[in-house]
Amino acid sequence: MSEAPAVPQAASADGIGLLLQAPRPRAGWRLLPARVGAMCAVELQKLRHDRTELYTRAVQPALWLLIFGQTFTRIKAIPTDGIPYIDYLAPGIIAQSAMFIAIFYGIQIIWERDAGILNKLLVTPTPRSALITGKAFAAGVKSLVQAVVVVLIAAVLGVALTWNPLKLLGVAAVVVLGSVFFSCLSMTIAGIVLSRDRLMGFGQAITMPLFFGSNALYPLSVMPGWLQAVSKGNPLSYQVDALRGLLLGTPAHLALDFAVLLVAAALGIAAASSLLGRLAR
C-alpha cells in the first residue's frame, strides 16, 4: 500500500493500523468502546511524538490569565461575587482552550479523506456513528491534556482551585463532553463545506462569538438582554458554569450543565455521522 502524503501531525503508521484492522466479531455495544479507545490511542501517540502544538497552545491561555486576568483583578471592573477575577476567569479559559482545539478537528477528517484514509475506515465493519464518536472522544483526550496544562498555569499564578480527586474527575468529564460537541460541530461543518479552507473560515468565524457569547469572561447579570439569551443557548456557557462549580466551589447548576452537555454531544454525534458519507464521495 502506498504511503499517504506527509502532513503536520499525521497519525503514525501504528496508529493508522489500529483504526484499519478489522475488529474481532463482537456485539455491537462492545465495538464502540474498542474504536473509541483506538482513536484516543492514536491521538495520544501524536502528542507523544510531537509536543510542539501542546506548548504553543499554552501561550494564549497564559496570556489571558497573566495579562487580562491580573489586570481586571486589580481594577475590579467585573462583579464576581467576592472572588478574585483571575480565579473567576480561569475556568472560562480552560473551556476556551478545549473549544479552540476541538472546533478545528474537522480539518483532520478532511485530510483523512484527501489521503484516502477515510474511505478505508468506511469500508470496515465499524458503524459511522462509532467512527465519529471515536474521533470526538479523541478530540476530548487532546483537549483534556491541554486543560491540564492550563490548570497548572493557573495554579502557578495563584488561582485557588480545588484538588479534590472526585471534582477533578468531574472537570475531566466536562472538558471531554464539551470537546465532543465542538469537534462534532466542526465535523458537521466539514461535511457541509467539504474544504479545509472553507472550514478554517467557518471555524474562525464562530469561535470568538461562541467565546464572547458565553459566561467565560463575565457573568450573565452584566450582559444585555439579547446576549443573555444567546449565552443561555450556548453549550460553552454550561461547560464554564460546571467548571466554576467544580474547580472553585461557586454556586452552579451541575445537573443541568451535565444534561445540556450530554444532549449537545449526542446531537453533535448524530449530525456528524449523518454527513460522514458526504465527505467520502
N, C-alpha and C positions, 0 to 999 in steps of 0.2 A: 504494500500500500504506500502510495507516495506521501511525503510529509506535507502537512499543512503549512502555509506561509507563516513565517515567524512574525509575531506581533508582540507589543508590550503586554506583559502579564499573561501570556498564553499559558494554558494548562500544560503541565508536564505530560510526557508520554505515559507514565504510570497512572497519572490522574485520569487521562482520557480512557485508558484501559479499564479503569474502574467503572466508567459510565457505559462503555460499549460492550462489555462482556455480557453474554446472555445470562439472565438470572436463573437460579435453580427453581424448579417448579415449587410454587408455594401459594398459599391462599392470598387473595387479592389484598386483604388488610395487612399482610406481612410484607408485601412488595414495597409499599410506600416508605416505611422506615428504612429499608435497605437502600433505596435510591436516594433518600434524603441524606442518609449517612455517607454514601459515596460522594455526593456532590459537596457536602460540607468538608469531607476529607480533601477533595480537590482544592477547595478554597484555602484550607489551612496549609496545604503544600505550596500554594502560590506565595502566601505570606512568609513561609519558612525559607523559600528560595530567594525572594526579593522583598526586603522590608522597606524599600525606598518610599513607596506610597504611604506606608504607615507613618513614617517620620514626617513626610511633607504635609500630610493631612493634619498632623498635630499642631502645625504652626498657626492656622486660623483660629482654632478654639483657644489656644494660649493667648492670642492677641485679644480676642473677645473678653476673656476673663481678666487679663492683665491690664488692658487699657480701658475698655468700656466698663467692665465690672468695677474696677477700683475707682475710676473717675466718678461714676454715678453713685458709688457708695459714699464718697466724700460730699457730694453736693445734695444728696438726699432728695432728688427731684421726683422719684417714683415711689409711691406708697407700697411698702412690702410687709405690713403688719409686724413691724418691730425687728425683723431680721435684716442683717446687712445685705445690701443689694447684690453683692458678688455671690453670696450664698443663694439668694433668690434666682440669680441668673444661671448658676452652674447646671441645674437640671435641664434648662432650656438649651444650653449649648451642647450638652450630651445628646439630647434629642436631635438638634440641628446637625451635629456631626454624623449621626447614624443616618439621618434622612439624606444628606448630601452624598453619602456613599451609595445608598440604595436607589436613589432616584435616577442614577445613570447606569443602573445594572442592565438595562435593556440593550446598551451598546454591545455588551458581551454576547448576547444571544444573536444579534445581527452579525457580529464577527463569526460566530459559530456557523451561521447559515452560509456566509461567504466562503468559509473554509471547508464546507461540506460536512461538518461535524453534526449539525442539526438534523440533516436527512438521515444520517446513520443512527442517531438517537431515536428518531421517529419510527424506524423500521424494527426496533427492538420490541419485545412484548410489553414494555413499560407504558402504562397509560399516560396520556398527555398531562393529565392533572398531576400525576406523580412527578413528571419532569419539571413542571412549573413549581410545584411545592418544593422539590429538591433545590431548585435554583433560588427560590425565595428564601428558604432557610439557610442556604449557603451565604446569601447576602446578609442574613441576620447574624451569622457567625462572624463575617467580616466586620459588620457594624459593631458587634459586641466587643471585638478586640479593640476597635477604635474607641469605644466607650470606656473601656478600662484605662486607656491612655489618658483620656480627658479627666476621668475621676482622679487619677494620680496627679495630674497637673493641678486640679482644683485643691486637692489635699495639700500640695506643696504651697499653694497660695493662701492657705489657712481657712479654706471653706470647711464649715462644721458639718461634715457628712456622717451618716451612720455607718457602722461597720458590723451591724447585726447580720449574721450569715443568712437568715431567712429573708430579711428585707433585701439583701443583695441578690438573692435568687429571684425575688420579685422584680428587681431592677433589670436583671438579665432577661426575664420573660417579657417585660415591657419593651425593652430595646429590640428584641428579636421580633415580637409581634408588629411593632411599628415598621421595622425594616421589611418584613414580609409584605405588608400593604404597599409601601412605597416602591419596592422592587417590582411588585406585580403591576402597579400603576405604570412604571417605566416599561415593562414588557408588553403591557396592553397598548401603550402609545407606539412601541416598536412595531407591533402587529398592524397598526394603522398606517404609520408613515413609511415603514419598510426601508428606511435610510438612516445611516449613522448621523449624517449632517443634520437632517431634519429632527432627529431625536435629540441631538445636542441642543438645537434651537428651542425645542419644546421644554426640555429639561431646565435650561437656563431661564425660560420664561415663567415657569411655575414654582421654582424653588424659593425665590425670595418672597413672592406673595404668600406661599404656604407658611414661611417662617414669620414674616411680619404680621400675617393674619392669624396668628395664634397668641397664646399667653406666654410665649417663651421669654419675651423681654419685659412685659408689663401685664398687670392684672386686668381682668375683664372690666373692672369697675372704672378704669380711666379711659376706656375705649369709647368712641362714638357709637351710637346705636347700631348703625349698619355694620360696623366692624365687629361688634359683639355677635351679631347674627352670623357673620362669616366664621368667626372663631368657634362658635358652637357647632358648626358643621364641618370643622377641620379636624381630622383624626390626630394631627400633631398636638392640638390643644389637650386632648385626653391623654396622650402619651406624656406630655410635660406635667400635667396635673398628677398623674400616677407617680412619676419620678420624684416630684417635690414631696409628695406624701411619704414615699418610701425612704428617700435619702435625707430629708430634712425634718420629717415628722409634722409638717404643716397639715392643716385640715384638707382632706382630699376625698373624692368620691371613687374609691378604688374599685368597687363592684361595677359601677357604671363605666369607668375608664377601661377596665379589662373587657367588659361586654362589647363596648364600641370597637375596641381594637380587634377582638376576635371576629366580630361580624365584618369589619372592614377587610381583614386579612382573608376571610373566606370568600367575600365578594371579589376581591382582587384576584385570588387564585382562579375563580370561575371565569372571570373576564379574560385573563391572560391565556388560560387554557383554550378558550373558545377561538382565540385568534392565532394560536401557535401554528396551525396548519397553513394559514395565510402567509406566514413568514417563509415557510418551506417551499412555496410554489415557485 
